[in-house]
Amino acid sequence: MKETATESRPRVCVLTGSFHPVVGGGERHARLLCRELAARGLLVHVLTRRRTPESARREEMDGFTVVRVGPSGFSRLGKYLMLPAACFQLWRLRKKYDVVYVAGLRVLGWAGMLAQACLGKPCVLRAEARGEFSGEFIWKTPEGVIRLAPYLFF
């Protein structure tokens, strides 16, 4: 969506570790939210992980812009490896958004909070899974079994 220098529409950057075309509840929720925000006149940028090398780095979709950052691949570690690229893109795009909305804060919550602390951008954190606020997702399986090592390694 084109933006002119004189526009005063609210601008939001949705930061999420996974987005369309990945299929899942969180991905669907994020896409529907972005579509609705754009339909209501907000300027929306989605900043997400580039899961495969074939994924477009940038595309227009449903009235909003999707920016994908790497590195691609790395199924388990990818969300952690995305963090530096997400922080850099939040800084690079800083004049294109007014607020950061983090969908799924396990790792990317740090990037959103850094944007708030360093750039003065308000940050909204939305948990996607049980245990994200308490951190218990690191040590417990969905069934409640305690792991001996963090989720990263299993």
C-alpha positions in Angstrom: 0.0 0.0 0.0 1.4 3.4 -1.0 1.9 6.0 1.7 2.3 9.7 1.1 4.3 12.0 3.3 1.2 13.9 4.4 -0.8 10.9 5.5 -1.8 10.7 9.2 -3.4 7.3 9.2 -2.4 5.1 12.1 0.4 2.8 11.2 1.1 -0.6 12.8 3.9 -3.1 12.4 2.8 -6.7 13.1 5.8 -8.7 14.2 5.2 -12.5 14.0 7.5 -15.5 13.7 5.2 -17.2 11.2 2.8 -15.9 8.6 0.9 -16.9 5.5 1.5 -19.1 3.5 2.3 -21.2 6.6 -0.9 -22.8 7.7 -1.9 -22.6 11.4 -4.2 -20.8 13.8 -1.7 -18.1 14.8 -0.9 -17.4 11.1 -4.6 -17.2 10.2 -5.3 -15.0 13.1 -2.5 -12.6 12.2 -3.6 -12.4 8.5 -7.2 -11.8 9.4 -6.2 -9.1 11.9 -3.9 -7.4 9.3 -6.6 -7.6 6.7 -9.2 -6.0 9.0 -6.8 -3.2 10.1 -6.0 -2.4 6.5 -9.7 -2.4 5.6 -10.3 0.1 8.4 -7.7 2.4 6.9 -4.6 1.6 8.9 -1.3 1.3 7.2 0.0 -2.2 8.1 3.4 -3.8 7.7 3.9 -7.4 8.7 7.5 -8.3 9.7 7.9 -12.1 9.7 10.4 -14.9 9.3 11.4 -16.0 5.8 10.9 -19.8 6.3 12.2 -21.0 2.9 14.6 -19.4 0.3 11.6 -19.5 -2.1 9.6 -17.1 0.1 9.2 -13.6 -1.2 11.2 -11.1 0.8 8.6 -8.5 0.3 5.0 -8.6 -1.0 1.7 -6.8 -1.0 -1.2 -8.9 0.3 -4.8 -8.0 1.2 -4.1 -4.3 1.5 -0.9 -4.5 3.6 2.8 -5.2 3.1 4.6 -8.3 4.2 8.4 -8.1 4.8 10.2 -11.5 5.5 13.6 -11.7 7.1 16.1 -14.5 7.2 17.8 -16.6 7.6 15.6 -19.1 6.0 15.6 -22.8 7.1 16.7 -23.8 10.6 13.3 -25.1 11.7 14.0 -25.1 15.5 16.6 -22.3 15.7 15.0 -20.1 13.1 13.0 -18.1 15.5 16.1 -17.2 17.5 18.2 -16.5 14.4 15.4 -14.2 13.2 15.8 -11.9 16.2 18.8 -9.8 15.0 17.2 -9.4 11.5 13.9 -8.4 13.1 15.6 -5.8 15.3 17.4 -4.3 12.3 14.2 -4.2 10.2 12.2 -2.5 13.0 14.9 0.1 13.1 15.0 0.4 9.3 11.2 0.7 9.0 10.8 3.0 12.1 9.3 5.8 10.0 6.7 3.6 8.6 4.9 2.5 11.8 3.7 4.1 15.0 3.1 0.9 17.1 4.5 -2.6 17.2 2.1 -5.5 17.7 3.9 -8.7 18.6 2.0 -11.9 17.9 3.6 -14.6 19.9 6.1 -13.2 22.3 8.4 -16.1 23.1 11.3 -14.7 21.2 10.1 -11.7 19.3 8.8 -10.0 22.4 12.4 -8.9 22.9 12.5 -7.2 19.5 9.2 -5.4 20.2 10.4 -4.3 23.7 13.7 -3.0 22.2 11.7 -1.0 19.6 9.8 0.5 22.5 12.9 1.3 24.6 15.2 2.5 21.8 12.8 4.0 19.3 10.0 5.1 21.6 7.4 3.0 19.8 4.6 1.6 21.8 4.5 -2.2 21.9 1.6 -4.5 22.3 2.4 -8.1 23.3 -0.1 -10.8 22.5 0.6 -14.3 23.7 -0.2 -17.1 21.2 0.3 -20.1 23.4 -0.1 -21.2 27.0 2.8 -20.3 29.2 4.3 -17.5 27.1 3.9 -14.8 29.9 5.1 -17.1 32.7 7.9 -18.8 30.6 6.6 -22.2 31.5 6.5 -23.2 27.8 10.3 -23.5 28.1 10.3 -26.1 30.8 6.9 -28.0 30.3 5.4 -29.9 27.4 1.8 -29.1 26.4 0.9 -32.1 28.6 2.5 -30.6 31.7 5.6 -32.8 31.8 8.7 -31.0 33.0 11.6 -31.1 30.6 15.2 -31.3 31.8 16.4 -28.9 29.0 14.7 -25.9 27.4 12.4 -26.3 24.3 15.2 -25.1 22.1 16.9 -28.5 22.2 13.8 -30.8 21.9 
